[in-house]
Amino acid sequence: MTARIQILLVAGTLMFFIALLSVIRKDKISSDMACLWIVFSLILVIMAINPNLATTLANALGFFSAINALYFVLIFLLLCFVFYLFMKISELEKKINNLIQRYALDEEKKKKEEKTNG
């Protein structure tokens, strides 16, 4: 990797990290998601600073090329992230359904009370 590309990678990942901190500071992201993105951005910064880690990772995983190993790891991490998001979506759907059911029961109680009082 040339020094120019390495400088661009470090600058890009640091800009991403700064943008992430800004979003966290404005409280536009939940704390668990913020931790996940902080870890992800720190890994990117470390990999940009020391590109030999990619070669070491590729050799450890049995890949012939460092870029193939990075693609493999990134795709795996993204799949884990998507799975996590689907779990959160399912959890929120359950909460919404419970809320709708409670609201419907409360409305039914109000109608019954109005009939008995009116």
PAKOL-295328 format. One record per residue: residue in one letter; x negated, y, z negated of N, C-alpha, C, O in turn. Coordinates in steps of 0.001 Angstrom, whole numbers, padded with zeros to 6 digits, always signed. Layout:
aXYZXYZXYZXYZ ...
! end
This chain:
m-000853-001171+000000+000000+000000+000000-000897+001232+000000-001840+001334-000785 t-000590+002147+000880-001398+003356+000964-001076+004285-000204-000022+004190-000833 a-002003+005168-000464-001831+006111-001573-000645+007035-001316+000064+007417-002247 r-000433+007392-000056+000667+008283+000285+002022+007637-000043+002896+008277-000629 i+002183+006377+000338+003429+005667+000046+003605+005502-001457+004711+005637-001979 q+002512+005211-002147+002589+005039-003595+003014+006338-004267+003814+006317-005202 i+002493+007457-003805+002869+008761-004369+004357+009036-004105+005066+009522-004986 l+004823+008723-002895+006236+008917-002573+007128+008033-003438+008177+008477-003907 l+006717+006789-003651+007492+005886-004498+007559+006385-005943+008624+006381-006560 v+006427+006808-006467+006397+007316-007847+007260+008571-007952+008031+008713-008901 a+007138+009477-006989+007933+010708-007022+009431+010396-006913+010240+010974-007637 g+009792+009491-006018+011194+009130-005843+011783+008477-007077+012902+008799-007477 t+011044+007566-007681+011566+006893-008870+011625+007841-010059+012536+007744-010882 l+010673+008750-010160+010732+009732-011247+011914+010688-011055+012564+011073-012027 m+012191+011071-009806+013358+011929-009549+014645+011188-009906+015568+011780-010464 f+014710+009899-009587+015869+009085-009967+016005+009038-011481+017109+009174-012009 f+014893+008848-012186+014911+008783-013644+015381+010105-014238+016159+010109-015192 i+014921+011224-013688+015335+012545-014174+016832+012760-013919+017546+013278-014777 a+017298+012356-012733+018731+012476-012432+019547+011615-013383+020620+012024-013829 l+019053+010442-013692+019731+009545-014632+019817+010178-016016+020864+010125-016662 l+018726+010772-016468+018742+011434-017777+019727+012596-017801+020369+012850-018820 s+019847+013297-016684+020803+014395-016600+022237+013883-016723+023060+014497-017402 v+022536+012766-016072+023870+012179-016148+024153+011698-017570+025266+011848-018074 i+023145+011123-018206+023315+010656-019588+023548+011839-020514+024407+011775-021393 r+022799+012911-020329+022923+014088-021169+024314+014709-021052+024850+015221-022034 k+024900+014664-019849+026240+015212-019638+027331+014242-020077+028518+014546-019962 d+026935+013085-020576+027853+012061-021080+028841+011595-020008+030036+011448-020265 k+028315+011365-018798+029150+010889-017696+028986+009397-017448+029507+008863-016469 i+028262+008727-018336+028017+007297-018186+028045+006674-019573+027618+007294-020547 s+028549+005447-019661+028621+004787-020965+027223+004382-021426+026299+004275-020620 s+027083+004160-022715+025758+003881-023269+025190+002551-022786+023986+002445-022550 d+026045+001528-022634+025518+000247-022158+025059+000333-020706+024047-000265-020339 m+025797+001073-019877+025381+001257-018489+024127+002123-018416+023257+001895-017576 a+024038+003109-019292+022857+003966-019312+021603+003161-019649+020553+003342-019032 c+021723+002279-020624+020573+001432-020989+020154+000551-019824+018964+000376-019563 l+021127+000003-019133+020833-000848-017984+020098-000069-016891+019112-000553-016336 w+020577+001128-016588+019947+001936-015553+018576+002452-015984+017678+002586-015154 i+018409+002742-017264+017094+003176-017750+016081+002057-017579+014967+002294-017111 v+016451+000850-017951+015541-000294-017792+015212-000493-016321+014055-000708-015961 f+016236-000421-015469+016024-000603-014037+015089+000470-013477+014190+000158-012696 s+015291+001729-013867+014438+002797-013345+013016+002705-013894+012064+003032-013185 l+012856+002265-015142+011506+002076-015679+010763+000965-014941+009562+001068-014695 i+011488-000094-014592+010863-001166-013807+010421-000626-012455+009336-000962-011982 l+011247+000206-011828+010878+000797-010550+009641+001680-010677+008754+001631-009825 v+009575+002481-011728+008417+003351-011938+007157+002515-012143+006112+002818-011567 i+007249+001475-012951+006087+000614-013206+005627-000065-011919+004429-000142-011645 m+006588-000559-011129+006224-001216-009869+005619-000224-008882+004736-000587-008105 a+006086+001027-008903+005534+002036-007998+004129+002434-008417+003266+002665-007570 i+003895+002513-009721+002568+002900-010211+001557+001783-009975+000419+002043-009586 n+001975+000540-010213+001068-000604-010073+001642-001600-009072+002351-002528-009460 p+001342-001414-007779+001911-002310-006762+001342-003731-006817+001896-004638-006198 n+000255-003932-007542-000314-005283-007671+000618-006206-008455+000523-007428-008342 l+001513-005626-009245+002488-006441-009965+003400-007199-009005+003818-008323-009285 a+003701-006571-007873+004546-007234-006882+003847-008467-006317+004474-009507-006118 t+002566-008347-006063+001795-009485-005557+001716-010582-006605+001848-011763-006282 t+001505-010203-007846+001461-011178-008938+002805-011883-009082+002860-013100-009262 l+003880-011117-009001+005226-011686-009082+005476-012650-007919+006036-013730-008107 a+005055-012248-006719+005241-013107-005541+004486-014420-005706+005022-015485-005403 n+003260-014353-006180+002476-015574-006391+003100-016458-007471+003117-017683-007345 a+003607-015838-008522+004208-016606-009615+005494-017311-009161+005785-018423-009602 l+006254-016660-008283+007510-017238-007803+007321-018138-006586+008259-018811-006158 g+006120-018152-006032+005836-019013-004886+006174-018405-003541+006345-019138-002567 f+006275-017095-003458+006542-016424-002191+005233-016127-001480+004192-015951-002114 f+005298-016073-000157+004100-015775+000626+003838-014276+000710+002701-013839+000887 s+004899-013504+000582+004774-012060+000723+005363-011371-000502+006367-011813-001061 a+004725-010290-000904+005202-009540-002066+006556-008897-001789+007400-008820-002682 i+006766-008438-000566+008032-007783-000247+009191-008777-000310+010294-008414-000717 n+008952-010022+000088+010002-011040-000017+010364-011304-001475+011537-011473-001808 a+009366-011337-002329+009624-011537-003755+010398-010357-004332+011309-010549-005137 l+010044-009147-003929+010759-007968-004417+012211-007972-003950+013116-007665-004727 y+012435-008317-002686+013809-008410-002193+014596-009450-002988+015741-009215-003374 f+013974-010593-003227+014628-011655-003985+015006-011174-005381+016137-011373-005823 v+014072-010549-006067+014321-010077-007434+015372-008974-007436+016259-008970-008290 l+015286-008042-006496+016260-006951-006445+017660-007464-006123+018635-007008-006720 i+017769-008394-005200+019080-008961-004878+019639-009693-006092+020829-009587-006386 f+018793-010432-006793+019241-011123-008002+019716-010124-009053+020763-010325-009668 l+018956-009052-009264+019356-008044-010248+020667-007366-009839+021523-007106-010685 l+020821-007082-008554+022060-006459-008087+023250-007399-008249+024345-006955-008596 l+023050-008694-008001+024127-009654-008226+024506-009719-009702+025687-009807-010037 c+023519-009676-010574+023804-009655-012015+024573-008396-012386+025498-008440-013197 f+024188-007279-011791+024853-006012-012057+026300-006051-011565+027200-005595-012270 v+026533-006580-010384+027899-006694-009846+028741-007613-010738+029903-007316-011016 f+028159-008720-011180+028873-009631-012077+029255-008919-013365+030374-009076-013853 y+028334-008138-013920+028603-007376-015137+029752-006392-014900+030637-006251-015744 l+029734-005721-013761+030796-004766-013458+032144-005460-013304+033166-004929-013737 f+032153-006648-012689+033404-007383-012574+033921-007805-013944+035131-007805-014170 m+033036-008162-014852+033469-008484-016212+034096-007269-016869+035129-007387-017529 k+033488-006106-016698+034038-004876-017269+035398-004552-016658+036315-004140-017368 i+035532-004737-015343+036806-004476-014678+037888-005399-015229+039005-004959-015499 s+037561-006670-015394+038540-007619-015945+038951-007227-017352+040127-007307-017705 e+037991-006805-018152+038280-006367-019516+039208-005155-019507+040147-005083-020300 l+038948-004209-018615+039791-003019-018523+041195-003359-018013+042176-002768-018463 e+041292-004306-017078+042617-004727-016598+043444-005323-017729+044641-005057-017835 k+042807-006128-018573+043522-006703-019715+044002-005610-020667+045128-005651-021162 k+043132-004633-020913+043517-003532-021801+044666-002724-021209+045575-002316-021933 i+044635-002492-019915+045712-001742-019263+047017-002513-019346+048063-001933-019638 n+046967-003816-019092+048180-004629-019195+048749-004607-020607+049963-004496-020780 n+047898-004709-021612+048361-004626-023003+048992-003272-023298+050018-003186-023972 l+048373-002231-022791+048898-000889-023002+050260-000718-022336+051169-000127-022917 i+050397-001230-021130+051685-001155-020419+052758-001929-021177+053889-001461-021304 q+052410-003107-021677+053376-003904-022430+053798-003198-023711+054979-003188-024057 r+052841-002611-024411+053187-001868-025636+054091-000687-025319+055052-000422-026042 y+053787+000016-024250+054593+001159-023848+056022+000723-023513+056991+001366-023916 a+056132-000381-022769+057462-000892-022405+058246-001285-023660+059440-001000-023752 l+057597-001928-024614+058280-002298-025865+058710-001062-026646+059810-001028-027197 d+057860-000060-026697+058220+001181-027389+059405+001873-026717+060293+002391-027393 e+059414+001878-025396+060542+002476-024676+061831+001707-024944+062900+002297-025099 e+061716+000400-024995+062891-000430-025281+063421-000146-026694+064632-000065-026899 k+062518+000005-027658+062927+000338-029027+063632+001681-029068+064642+001833-029756 k+063108+002657-028336+063717+003986-028308+065129+003926-027730+066040+004583-028234 k+065305+003144-026682+066637+003015-026072+067621+002362-027038+068773+002785-027138 k+067168+001340-027743+068036+000666-028717+068402+001606-029859+069550+001636-030303 e+067418+002376-030336+067684+003339-031410+068658+004404-030953+069528+004807-031726 e+068539+004874-029714+069446+005889-029206+070884+005364-029100+071846+006085-029362 k+071003+004079-028707+072329+003476-028604+072978+003320-029970+074179+003544-030124 t+072174+002932-030969+072732+002750-032304+073027+004083-032985+073982+004179-033756 n+072231+005102-032718+072441+006409-033321+073440+007250-032540+074093+008120-033115 g+073567+007008-031262+074404+007870-030435+075721+007319-030151+076520+007953-029463 
! end
